[in-house]
Amino acid sequence: MAWTLAGIAVLVVGAVVVALGGLGDGASDRGVPNELGAAETSVTEGPPPRTAATTTTTPPPTTTTSASTTSTTTATTSVAPDSPSGYTPVPKPAAGPDTVAPGGALTKHLAADIATAFGFAAAEVEAAIAAVRLPPEAGGNPEGWLAPGTYEVPDGASATGIVQAMVDRRVAQLELRGVPRDQWHRVLTAASVIEKETYNQNEKPRVARVLTNRLAGGGPLQMDSIILYPVPENRIFTTSEERASDQPYNSYRHNGLPPTPICAPDTASLDAFLAPPPGDWWFYVTIDLHTGETRFAVTYAEHLANVELLRAWQRDNPTP
């Protein structure tokens, strides 16, 4: 029988993406508080630091700004094409027979899914996860290493066997893509960030490009999905206190990727990070919380203009 493991923690409806600099919650500013209050947003916050010592194939362009225009020296497309009426949302795959489940679940939520799907006691699955054989690259942490998806499970399979099959599938995914072992942790961690930063599958490649550009820049990623990883409850907004904290997953305080994966990414996220499209995008923001329409920008000025589109959408679609 084919069982599909769907991460129950995946936030699909209403996932807002704001990549840094606007609304104060960086690239994973997956949401903006309804009040848009000054205490929880930082519209005046400047763009992320870009270190001069690093090299990148997509350097941020120089810009000149006048009262009416902003021009860039880059030859690449600076912002995603406007398509308010033609935007096609592509949600993550839904759970169902023979359907690959969406990624994005944390290990603690996958444990509940496994228990429910196969009729195990939750404690039995948790014990199997705690004892599972992980590759050395995981550092003893199963987060991200339990690959979501559809599994053919024979009658009488144990929780230990199912959990091990999930880890083995993850290893096979990395090997199939030719990822060097010394890069497994980095690639899986980056893919987990892309997973948490998107709800629309067709946005993953461009989100991956923004992530790649920021990693090349060497500064903090400023993504709320990373900050929220240790938070017990499920939510999409961070507080000013959380963004100022010293916890290791504070992507406003610490440069680069978080210490571990922050969820179980699917293969689309892995592939997006391994082969992002060309582009100089440095920012993104979801401007329609119903369709997931997302705008990407190179300059901070472009990004702020896109943020205003989100604000306008929220005024037209107030939340009770």
C-alpha positions as CSV (number, residue, x, y, z in Angstrom):
1,M,0.0,0.0,0.0
2,A,1.2,3.5,-0.8
3,W,1.1,5.9,2.1
4,T,1.7,9.5,1.7
5,L,3.4,11.5,4.5
6,A,2.2,15.1,4.5
7,G,3.9,17.5,6.9
8,I,1.1,18.8,9.0
9,A,3.1,21.9,9.8
10,V,3.2,23.2,6.3
11,L,1.6,26.6,6.1
12,V,0.0,26.9,2.7
13,V,-2.9,29.3,2.9
14,G,-1.7,32.8,3.7
15,A,2.0,32.2,3.4
16,V,3.4,35.6,2.8
17,V,7.0,36.0,1.6
18,V,8.9,39.2,2.1
19,A,12.6,39.0,1.3
20,L,14.4,41.4,3.5
21,G,14.4,45.1,3.8
22,G,10.7,45.7,3.6
23,L,8.3,45.2,6.4
24,G,11.3,44.5,8.5
25,D,11.2,40.8,8.4
26,G,13.7,39.7,5.8
27,A,13.5,37.2,3.2
28,S,11.4,35.1,5.2
29,D,9.3,37.7,6.4
30,R,6.7,35.1,5.4
31,G,4.1,37.5,6.7
32,V,3.2,41.0,7.7
33,P,1.2,41.6,10.8
34,N,-2.3,42.8,10.0
35,E,-1.7,46.0,11.9
36,L,1.5,46.8,10.0
37,G,2.5,48.4,13.3
38,A,5.9,50.1,13.6
39,A,6.9,47.9,16.5
40,E,6.7,44.8,14.4
41,T,7.8,46.1,11.0
42,S,10.8,48.1,9.8
43,V,9.9,49.7,6.5
44,T,12.8,52.1,6.9
45,E,15.3,49.3,7.5
46,G,17.9,49.4,4.8
47,P,18.9,46.6,2.4
48,P,21.1,43.8,3.6
49,P,24.8,44.4,4.0
50,R,26.9,43.3,1.0
51,T,30.5,42.5,1.9
52,A,33.0,43.9,-0.6
53,A,35.5,41.1,0.0
54,T,33.2,38.3,-1.3
55,T,32.9,37.4,-5.0
56,T,29.7,36.4,-6.7
57,T,28.5,35.7,-10.2
58,T,25.5,37.9,-9.7
59,P,26.9,41.1,-8.0
60,P,24.3,43.6,-6.9
61,P,24.1,46.3,-9.6
62,T,25.1,49.9,-9.0
63,T,22.1,52.2,-9.1
64,T,21.4,55.8,-9.8
65,T,18.2,57.3,-8.5
66,S,16.5,60.6,-9.5
67,A,13.2,62.0,-8.4
68,S,11.3,60.1,-11.0
69,T,13.4,57.1,-12.2
70,T,15.7,54.4,-10.9
71,S,18.2,52.8,-13.4
72,T,20.6,50.0,-13.0
73,T,23.7,49.0,-14.8
74,T,22.9,45.3,-14.8
75,A,21.9,43.7,-18.1
76,T,19.8,41.1,-16.5
77,T,16.1,41.3,-15.8
78,S,15.8,43.2,-12.6
79,V,12.2,42.3,-11.5
80,A,9.8,39.5,-12.3
81,P,7.4,40.4,-15.1
82,D,4.2,42.0,-14.0
83,S,1.3,39.6,-14.5
84,P,-1.5,40.5,-12.0
85,S,-4.1,38.8,-14.2
86,G,-2.0,35.9,-15.6
87,Y,-0.3,34.7,-12.4
88,T,-0.8,31.0,-12.0
89,P,-0.4,29.7,-8.5
90,V,1.1,26.2,-8.3
91,P,0.6,24.9,-4.7
92,K,2.8,22.2,-3.3
93,P,1.4,18.8,-4.1
94,A,-1.5,17.7,-1.9
95,A,-1.4,14.5,0.1
96,G,-3.1,11.6,-1.6
97,P,-2.7,8.1,-3.1
98,D,0.5,7.9,-5.2
99,T,1.1,11.7,-4.7
100,V,4.3,13.0,-3.4
101,A,3.5,14.9,-0.3
102,P,4.5,18.5,0.3
103,G,7.7,19.2,2.1
104,G,8.1,21.7,4.9
105,A,7.3,19.6,8.0
106,L,9.5,19.6,11.1
107,T,10.7,16.3,12.4
108,K,8.4,16.6,15.4
109,H,5.4,16.9,13.1
110,L,6.5,14.1,10.7
111,A,6.6,11.9,13.8
112,A,2.9,12.5,14.3
113,D,2.2,12.0,10.6
114,I,4.0,8.6,10.5
115,A,2.2,7.4,13.6
116,T,-1.2,8.3,12.1
117,A,-0.4,6.9,8.6
118,F,0.8,3.6,9.8
119,G,-1.0,3.0,13.0
120,F,1.9,3.3,15.4
121,A,1.9,4.9,18.8
122,A,3.5,8.3,18.7
123,A,6.0,7.3,21.3
124,E,7.1,4.4,19.1
125,V,7.8,6.6,16.2
126,E,9.6,9.1,18.3
127,A,11.8,6.4,19.6
128,A,12.5,5.2,16.1
129,I,13.5,8.7,15.0
130,A,15.8,9.0,18.0
131,A,17.5,5.7,17.2
132,V,17.6,6.0,13.4
133,R,21.0,5.6,11.6
134,L,21.9,9.0,10.2
135,P,24.8,9.8,7.9
136,P,27.7,11.5,9.8
137,E,26.9,14.7,7.8
138,A,23.7,15.0,9.8
139,G,25.6,15.6,13.0
140,G,23.2,13.4,14.9
141,N,20.2,15.7,14.1
142,P,17.4,14.1,12.0
143,E,15.9,17.5,11.0
144,G,15.6,17.6,7.3
145,W,16.8,14.0,6.8
146,L,13.4,12.3,6.8
147,A,12.4,12.7,3.2
148,P,8.7,13.4,2.7
149,G,6.9,11.5,0.0
150,T,5.0,8.3,-0.9
151,Y,6.2,5.0,0.5
152,E,5.4,1.4,-0.4
153,V,5.3,-0.2,3.0
154,P,5.0,-4.0,3.4
155,D,2.7,-5.5,6.0
156,G,4.3,-5.8,9.3
157,A,6.8,-3.0,8.7
158,S,8.1,-1.5,11.9
159,A,8.3,2.2,12.8
160,T,12.1,1.8,12.8
161,G,12.1,0.4,9.3
162,I,9.9,3.2,7.9
163,V,11.9,6.0,9.5
164,Q,15.1,4.4,8.2
165,A,13.6,4.2,4.7
166,M,13.0,8.0,4.9
167,V,16.6,8.7,5.8
168,D,17.8,6.3,3.1
169,R,15.7,8.0,0.5
170,R,17.2,11.4,1.5
171,V,20.7,10.1,1.1
172,A,19.7,8.6,-2.3
173,Q,18.3,12.0,-3.4
174,L,21.6,13.7,-2.6
175,E,23.7,11.0,-4.3
176,L,21.5,11.0,-7.4
177,R,22.1,14.7,-7.8
178,G,25.8,14.3,-7.4
179,V,26.1,16.4,-4.3
180,P,29.5,15.9,-2.7
181,R,29.2,14.4,0.8
182,D,30.9,17.4,2.3
183,Q,28.1,19.6,0.9
184,W,25.2,17.4,2.0
185,H,24.5,19.4,5.1
186,R,24.8,22.8,3.4
187,V,22.6,21.8,0.5
188,L,19.9,20.2,2.7
189,T,19.9,23.3,5.0
190,A,19.6,25.7,2.1
191,A,16.8,23.6,0.5
192,S,14.9,23.6,3.8
193,V,15.0,27.4,3.8
194,I,13.7,27.6,0.3
195,E,10.9,25.1,1.3
196,K,9.8,27.3,4.2
197,E,10.0,30.5,2.1
198,T,7.6,29.4,-0.6
199,Y,4.1,28.0,-0.9
200,N,4.0,28.3,-4.7
201,Q,6.1,25.7,-6.3
202,N,6.9,27.8,-9.4
203,E,8.6,30.4,-7.2
204,K,11.2,28.1,-5.7
205,P,13.8,28.7,-8.4
206,R,13.7,32.5,-8.0
207,V,13.7,32.2,-4.2
208,A,16.7,30.0,-4.6
209,R,18.4,32.7,-6.6
210,V,17.7,35.3,-4.0
211,L,19.1,32.9,-1.3
212,T,22.2,32.2,-3.4
213,N,22.8,35.9,-4.1
214,R,22.6,36.7,-0.4
215,L,24.8,33.8,0.6
216,A,27.4,35.1,-1.9
217,G,27.1,38.5,-0.3
218,G,28.2,37.1,3.0
219,G,25.8,38.9,5.3
220,P,22.7,37.9,7.3
221,L,19.9,36.3,5.4
222,Q,17.2,38.1,7.4
223,M,14.6,35.4,6.9
224,D,11.8,34.9,9.4
225,S,11.3,31.3,8.6
226,I,14.7,30.7,10.1
227,I,14.0,32.7,13.2
228,L,10.8,30.9,13.8
229,Y,12.3,27.4,13.7
230,P,12.8,27.1,17.5
231,V,9.5,28.7,18.3
232,P,7.1,26.1,19.7
233,E,3.9,27.4,18.1
234,N,3.2,27.6,14.4
235,R,3.1,31.1,13.1
236,I,4.5,33.2,10.3
237,F,5.3,36.5,12.0
238,T,8.3,37.4,14.2
239,T,8.5,40.0,16.9
240,S,11.1,42.7,17.2
241,E,12.4,40.9,20.3
242,E,12.9,37.7,18.3
243,R,14.7,39.6,15.6
244,A,17.0,41.1,18.3
245,S,17.7,37.9,20.2
246,D,21.0,36.0,20.3
247,Q,19.5,32.6,19.6
248,P,21.5,30.7,16.9
249,Y,18.7,30.7,14.4
250,N,18.3,34.5,14.4
251,S,19.0,35.3,10.7
252,Y,19.2,39.0,11.5
253,R,22.1,38.5,13.9
254,H,24.0,35.7,12.2
255,N,25.4,35.5,8.7
256,G,24.7,32.7,6.3
257,L,22.7,29.6,6.7
258,P,21.3,28.4,10.0
259,P,23.1,25.7,11.9
260,T,20.8,22.9,10.8
261,P,18.0,22.4,8.3
262,I,14.7,24.0,9.5
263,C,12.3,21.5,7.9
264,A,12.1,18.5,5.6
265,P,12.4,19.9,2.0
266,D,11.1,18.2,-1.1
267,T,13.1,17.5,-4.2
268,A,11.9,20.6,-5.9
269,S,13.6,22.7,-3.2
270,L,16.8,20.7,-3.6
271,D,16.8,21.1,-7.3
272,A,16.1,24.8,-7.1
273,F,19.1,25.4,-4.9
274,L,21.4,23.2,-7.0
275,A,20.4,25.0,-10.2
276,P,18.9,28.4,-9.6
277,P,18.1,30.6,-12.6
278,P,20.3,33.5,-13.5
279,G,19.2,36.8,-11.9
280,D,20.3,39.7,-9.7
281,W,17.2,39.6,-7.5
282,W,17.9,40.5,-3.9
283,F,14.4,40.9,-2.5
284,Y,10.9,39.4,-2.9
285,V,7.5,40.0,-1.4
286,T,4.2,38.2,-1.8
287,I,1.7,40.8,-2.9
288,D,-1.5,38.7,-3.0
289,L,-2.1,36.3,-0.1
290,H,-4.9,34.5,-2.0
291,T,-2.9,33.6,-5.2
292,G,0.6,33.8,-3.7
293,E,1.7,36.2,-6.4
294,T,5.2,37.2,-5.6
295,R,7.3,40.1,-6.9
296,F,11.1,40.0,-7.1
297,A,13.4,43.0,-7.2
298,V,17.0,43.9,-7.5
299,T,17.0,47.3,-5.8
300,Y,15.7,48.3,-2.4
301,A,13.6,51.0,-4.1
302,E,11.9,48.4,-6.3
303,H,11.3,46.3,-3.3
304,L,9.7,49.1,-1.3
305,A,7.4,49.7,-4.3
306,N,6.4,46.0,-4.2
307,V,5.8,46.2,-0.5
308,E,3.3,49.0,-1.1
309,L,1.4,46.6,-3.4
310,L,1.1,44.2,-0.5
311,R,0.0,47.0,1.8
312,A,-2.7,47.9,-0.7
313,W,-3.8,44.3,-1.0
314,Q,-4.2,44.1,2.8
315,R,-6.2,47.3,2.8
316,D,-8.5,45.8,0.2
317,N,-8.7,42.5,1.9
318,P,-8.8,43.2,5.7
319,T,-8.5,40.2,8.0
320,P,-11.3,40.0,10.6
